């Protein structure tokens, strides 16, 4: 397999209040992609381009605490649909695979939306779709675990139902989104299903400048001997007409190799940009089958790790009949989960001052 270049875009983004406003973000992506592909393809051809989370729609439901059903009706998109058709034109024009993210509707779950990553082929076809498994604290998206019984009924309980991987001529590509990368299990699920490249977008401040974002991305790559492509956002106009943008994300768009080493990083988040690196899948495969040292995956003792997950923590099926609630209800649930861990004895509570407790 010949080496090629992967490009991670770091676009500006305007938060959208209606679906029709997404087109303006895609027009900006088209301009940025044209520049990035042109300048990045001088050594090897660009075969893969990745967009960050939020690049199409922004984070309106999270910032403004929209009711779930309102967002599903007014902002969530269909895959495939009008917006993916516009992205497909870019994939065809540049002859690249294109990875993107959006909050999307699902035909089996009326008036609901999921957070989803998807891959378009160079011919413009949707060849892969993944549904985010872990949501950020302020996020209203449904996840498969929220509707577990119905999800398993539709898709089964195997790896492909939760950790799908696209087998392509440029490598085996899996996707996770934002908060997913904060859990080692999501990337491990993709690796167990054969992933060689993991797409992991975006993360907000202060977790980027603190180093959390970099540590997680490098660990997911190193743990699983995968490339990690981690695009993040540039400035964010909170609404379509906001005159002054905010650097909510801090940049740090990066691509990491299968040893956990950063190949490239764009450190500045204030304006649209990109970064790019050479991907060598052939050498990755050679390393995986010849290494007897830092290829730890071969030595997984799976039986002993199953014990960790015998007792459930976050309850499944919470949203089979009800939509995800507002921020206050999410916070209440998370505090209850913390209390449960303390009651189990998993976590020790901090000492309390008897005069103030």
C-alpha positions as CSV (number, residue, x, y, z in Angstrom):
1,X,0.0,0.0,0.0
2,X,1.5,3.3,-1.1
3,X,2.0,6.1,1.4
4,X,-0.4,9.1,1.3
5,X,-1.2,12.3,3.1
6,X,-4.0,12.8,5.6
7,X,-5.3,16.3,6.2
8,X,-7.0,17.4,9.4
9,X,-9.0,20.6,8.9
10,X,-9.4,23.3,11.6
11,X,-12.2,25.5,10.3
12,X,-14.0,28.5,11.7
13,X,-17.6,27.7,12.6
14,X,-20.9,29.5,13.0
15,X,-23.5,28.0,15.3
16,X,-26.7,27.2,13.5
17,X,-30.3,27.9,14.6
18,X,-31.8,26.2,11.6
19,X,-30.8,23.5,9.1
20,X,-30.5,25.9,6.2
21,X,-27.6,27.7,7.9
22,X,-25.4,24.7,7.7
23,X,-24.6,25.5,4.0
24,X,-22.6,28.6,5.0
25,X,-20.3,26.4,7.1
26,X,-19.8,23.9,4.3
27,X,-18.9,26.7,1.9
28,X,-16.1,27.8,4.3
29,X,-15.0,24.1,4.6
30,X,-14.8,24.0,0.8
31,X,-12.5,27.0,0.7
32,X,-10.3,25.6,3.5
33,X,-10.2,22.2,2.0
34,X,-9.1,23.5,-1.4
35,X,-6.1,25.3,0.2
36,X,-5.2,22.4,2.5
37,X,-5.3,19.8,-0.2
38,X,-3.3,21.9,-2.6
39,X,-0.4,22.7,-0.2
40,X,-0.4,19.3,1.6
41,X,-0.2,17.1,-1.5
42,X,3.2,18.1,-2.8
43,X,5.1,15.0,-1.6
44,X,2.4,12.3,-1.6
45,X,-1.2,12.6,-2.7
46,X,-3.9,13.6,-0.2
47,X,-6.2,10.6,0.2
48,X,-8.0,11.4,3.5
49,X,-9.5,14.7,4.9
50,X,-11.1,15.0,8.3
51,X,-13.4,17.6,9.7
52,X,-13.8,18.4,13.4
53,X,-17.0,17.9,15.4
54,X,-19.3,20.9,15.2
55,X,-17.9,22.0,11.9
56,X,-21.3,21.7,10.2
57,X,-23.9,22.7,12.9
58,X,-22.0,24.1,15.9
59,X,-23.1,23.3,19.4
60,X,-26.4,25.2,19.6
61,X,-28.3,22.5,21.6
62,X,-25.5,22.4,24.2
63,X,-24.8,26.1,24.6
64,X,-28.4,27.1,24.7
65,X,-29.9,24.0,26.4
66,X,-32.4,23.3,23.6
67,X,-35.0,20.7,24.2
68,X,-34.0,17.4,22.5
69,X,-37.1,17.1,20.3
70,X,-36.8,20.7,19.1
71,X,-33.2,20.1,17.9
72,X,-34.2,16.8,16.2
73,X,-36.9,18.6,14.3
74,X,-35.1,21.9,13.4
75,X,-31.4,21.1,13.2
76,X,-30.5,17.4,13.0
77,X,-29.7,16.2,9.5
78,X,-30.1,12.9,7.6
79,X,-27.2,10.7,6.5
80,X,-27.3,10.6,3.5
81,X,-29.0,13.8,2.9
82,X,-28.7,17.4,1.5
83,X,-25.6,18.2,3.6
84,X,-23.8,15.0,3.0
85,X,-24.4,15.5,-0.8
86,X,-22.6,18.8,-0.6
87,X,-19.7,17.1,1.2
88,X,-19.8,14.4,-1.4
89,X,-19.1,16.9,-4.1
90,X,-15.9,17.9,-2.2
91,X,-14.8,14.3,-1.8
92,X,-15.3,13.7,-5.5
93,X,-13.6,16.9,-6.6
94,X,-10.4,16.2,-4.5
95,X,-10.6,12.4,-5.0
96,X,-10.3,11.9,-1.2
97,X,-12.0,10.0,1.6
98,X,-13.8,12.6,3.8
99,X,-14.6,12.0,7.5
100,X,-17.2,14.3,9.1
101,X,-19.5,14.5,12.1
102,X,-23.0,15.8,12.6
103,X,-26.0,15.4,14.9
104,X,-28.3,13.2,12.9
105,X,-31.8,11.7,12.8
106,X,-32.4,8.0,12.7
107,X,-35.4,6.4,11.0
108,X,-36.0,3.9,13.8
109,X,-36.1,6.6,16.5
110,X,-38.7,9.3,15.6
111,X,-38.1,12.8,17.1
112,X,-34.7,11.8,18.4
113,X,-31.2,12.6,17.3
114,X,-27.7,11.0,17.7
115,X,-24.2,12.3,17.4
116,X,-22.7,10.6,14.5
117,X,-19.4,10.3,12.5
118,X,-19.5,9.2,8.9
119,X,-17.1,8.6,6.0
120,X,-17.6,9.5,2.4
121,X,-15.7,7.7,-0.3
122,X,-13.9,9.5,-3.2
123,X,-17.0,8.7,-5.3
124,X,-19.2,10.4,-2.8
125,X,-20.9,7.4,-1.2
126,X,-21.5,7.1,2.6
127,X,-19.4,4.0,3.4
128,X,-19.4,4.2,7.2
129,X,-21.5,5.6,10.0
130,X,-20.8,5.5,13.7
131,X,-23.0,6.6,16.6
132,X,-21.3,8.3,19.5
133,X,-21.2,6.1,22.7
134,X,-20.4,8.7,25.4
135,X,-21.8,12.2,25.6
136,X,-20.2,15.4,26.9
137,X,-21.8,16.7,30.1
138,X,-23.8,19.4,28.4
139,X,-24.8,17.3,25.4
140,X,-28.4,16.3,24.6
141,X,-27.6,13.6,22.0
142,X,-29.0,10.1,22.3
143,X,-26.5,7.3,22.5
144,X,-27.0,3.5,21.7
145,X,-26.8,2.7,25.4
146,X,-29.8,4.9,26.1
147,X,-31.9,2.7,23.9
148,X,-29.9,-0.5,24.4
149,X,-32.6,-3.1,24.0
150,X,-33.9,-1.6,20.8
151,X,-30.4,-1.0,19.4
152,X,-29.5,-4.7,20.0
153,X,-32.7,-5.7,18.4
154,X,-31.9,-3.7,15.3
155,X,-28.1,-4.3,15.0
156,X,-27.2,-7.2,17.3
157,X,-24.7,-7.1,20.2
158,X,-21.4,-7.6,18.2
159,X,-18.5,-5.3,17.6
160,X,-20.0,-4.0,14.4
161,X,-23.1,-2.7,16.2
162,X,-21.1,-0.3,18.3
163,X,-17.5,-0.2,16.9
164,X,-17.9,-0.3,13.1
165,X,-14.7,-0.1,11.0
166,X,-14.6,0.8,7.3
167,X,-12.2,-1.4,5.2
168,X,-10.9,0.9,2.5
169,X,-8.0,0.8,0.0
170,X,-6.2,3.4,2.2
171,X,-6.6,1.4,5.5
172,X,-9.1,0.3,8.0
173,X,-10.8,3.4,9.5
174,X,-12.8,3.7,12.7
175,X,-14.4,6.7,14.2
176,X,-15.1,8.1,17.7
177,X,-16.3,11.5,18.7
178,X,-15.0,13.9,21.4
179,X,-16.0,12.5,24.8
180,X,-15.6,8.9,23.4
181,X,-11.8,9.5,23.4
182,X,-11.9,10.1,27.2
183,X,-12.7,6.4,27.6
184,X,-10.0,3.9,26.5
185,X,-12.6,1.3,25.8
186,X,-14.0,3.1,22.7
187,X,-10.7,3.2,20.8
188,X,-10.0,-0.4,22.0
189,X,-13.3,-1.6,20.6
190,X,-12.3,-0.2,17.2
191,X,-8.9,-1.7,17.4
192,X,-10.4,-5.1,18.4
193,X,-12.5,-4.7,15.2
194,X,-9.4,-4.1,13.1
195,X,-9.0,-0.3,13.0
196,X,-5.7,1.1,11.8
197,X,-6.8,4.7,11.7
198,X,-9.0,6.3,14.4
199,X,-10.7,9.6,13.8
200,X,-11.2,11.5,17.1
201,X,-12.6,15.1,16.9
202,X,-12.9,17.8,18.9
203,X,-12.5,19.0,22.5
204,X,-13.2,22.3,24.2
205,X,-11.2,24.5,26.5
206,X,-9.8,24.3,29.1
207,X,-9.1,20.6,28.3
208,X,-7.0,21.5,25.3
209,X,-4.6,24.0,26.8
210,X,-4.3,21.8,30.0
211,X,-2.9,19.0,27.9
212,X,-5.8,16.6,28.4
213,X,-6.6,16.5,24.7
214,X,-3.1,15.6,23.7
215,X,-2.6,13.0,26.4
216,X,-5.8,11.2,25.4
217,X,-5.1,11.3,21.7
218,X,-1.6,10.0,22.1
219,X,-2.7,7.3,24.6
220,X,-5.4,6.0,22.3
221,X,-2.9,5.7,19.5
222,X,-0.2,4.1,21.6
223,X,-2.5,1.7,23.4
224,X,-3.8,0.3,20.1
225,X,-1.0,0.9,17.7
226,X,-3.2,3.0,15.5
227,X,-2.9,6.3,13.7
228,X,-5.1,8.9,15.4
229,X,-6.4,11.9,13.3
230,X,-7.7,14.5,15.7
231,X,-9.1,17.7,14.1
232,X,-10.3,20.5,16.4
233,X,-12.1,23.7,15.7
234,X,-10.8,27.3,15.2
235,X,-12.9,30.3,16.3
236,X,-16.6,29.8,17.1
237,X,-19.3,32.4,16.3
238,X,-21.9,31.3,18.8
239,X,-24.8,32.3,16.6
240,X,-24.9,32.9,12.8
241,X,-24.8,36.7,13.4
242,X,-22.4,36.9,16.3
243,X,-19.9,39.7,15.3
244,X,-17.1,38.5,17.6
245,X,-15.9,34.9,17.6
246,X,-14.7,33.0,20.6
247,X,-11.8,30.6,20.7
248,X,-13.6,27.9,22.6
249,X,-11.4,25.1,21.5
250,X,-7.8,26.2,21.4
251,X,-6.8,24.6,18.2
252,X,-4.2,21.8,18.7
253,X,-5.4,19.9,15.6
254,X,-3.0,16.9,15.4
255,X,-2.2,13.6,13.7
256,X,-0.4,10.9,15.8
257,X,1.3,7.8,14.7
258,X,0.9,4.2,16.0
259,X,3.8,4.8,18.5
260,X,1.9,7.6,20.1
261,X,4.2,10.2,18.6
262,X,2.8,13.5,17.3
263,X,3.5,13.7,13.5
264,X,2.1,17.2,13.2
265,X,0.1,19.7,15.2
266,X,-1.4,23.2,14.6
267,X,-1.2,24.9,17.9
268,X,-3.1,28.1,17.3
269,X,-6.9,28.1,17.5
270,X,-7.8,31.6,16.6
271,X,-8.2,31.2,12.8
272,X,-9.0,28.6,10.2
273,X,-6.1,26.3,9.3
274,X,-5.1,22.7,9.0
275,X,-2.3,20.2,9.5
276,X,-1.2,17.2,7.5
277,X,1.0,14.1,7.8
278,X,2.1,11.1,5.8
279,X,0.2,7.9,6.6
280,X,2.1,4.6,6.0
281,X,-0.3,1.7,6.6
282,X,2.1,-0.8,5.1
283,X,4.7,-0.1,7.8
284,X,2.0,-0.1,10.5
285,X,0.9,-3.6,9.5
286,X,4.5,-4.7,9.4
287,X,5.1,-3.5,12.9
288,X,1.9,-5.1,14.2
289,X,2.9,-8.6,13.0
290,X,6.6,-8.4,13.7
291,X,6.9,-6.5,17.0
292,X,7.4,-8.6,20.1
293,X,7.7,-5.6,22.4
294,X,5.5,-2.5,22.2
295,X,2.7,-4.2,20.3
296,X,0.8,-4.9,23.6
297,X,-2.5,-5.7,22.0
298,X,-1.3,-9.3,21.3
299,X,-1.0,-9.9,25.0
300,X,-4.5,-8.9,26.2
301,X,-5.6,-11.3,28.9
302,X,-9.3,-10.7,28.3
303,X,-10.8,-12.9,31.0
304,X,-9.2,-10.9,33.8
305,X,-10.4,-7.6,32.3
306,X,-14.0,-8.7,32.1
307,X,-14.2,-8.7,35.9
308,X,-13.8,-4.9,35.8
309,X,-17.2,-4.5,34.1
310,X,-19.3,-7.1,35.9
311,X,-21.2,-4.5,37.9
312,X,-23.0,-1.8,35.9
313,X,-22.5,1.9,36.6
314,X,-24.3,4.1,34.1
315,X,-27.9,2.6,33.7
316,X,-28.9,1.5,30.2
317,X,-32.3,2.1,28.5
318,X,-32.8,5.4,30.1
319,X,-34.3,7.0,27.0
320,X,-36.4,4.2,25.5
321,X,-39.6,6.1,26.0
322,X,-38.3,9.6,27.0
323,X,-36.1,12.2,25.3
324,X,-32.8,13.2,26.9
325,X,-33.5,16.0,29.5
326,X,-32.1,19.4,30.1
327,X,-28.8,20.3,31.7
328,X,-30.1,20.4,35.2
329,X,-31.5,16.8,35.0
330,X,-28.2,15.6,33.5
331,X,-26.3,17.1,36.4
332,X,-28.6,15.5,38.9
333,X,-28.1,12.0,37.3
334,X,-24.3,12.4,37.4
335,X,-24.3,13.4,41.0
336,X,-26.4,10.4,41.8
337,X,-23.9,8.1,40.0
338,X,-21.1,9.6,42.1
339,X,-23.0,8.9,45.3
340,X,-23.6,5.3,44.1
341,X,-19.9,4.8,43.6
342,X,-19.2,6.1,47.1
343,X,-21.9,3.9,48.6
344,X,-20.4,0.9,46.9
345,X,-17.0,1.7,48.4
346,X,-15.4,2.2,45.0
347,X,-14.6,5.7,45.9
348,X,-13.8,7.1,49.3
349,X,-15.5,10.4,50.2
350,X,-13.3,13.3,51.2
351,X,-13.1,14.1,54.9
352,X,-15.8,16.6,56.0
353,X,-15.7,19.4,58.5
354,X,-18.3,18.4,61.1
355,X,-19.1,22.1,61.7
356,X,-20.1,22.7,58.0
357,X,-21.4,19.3,56.9
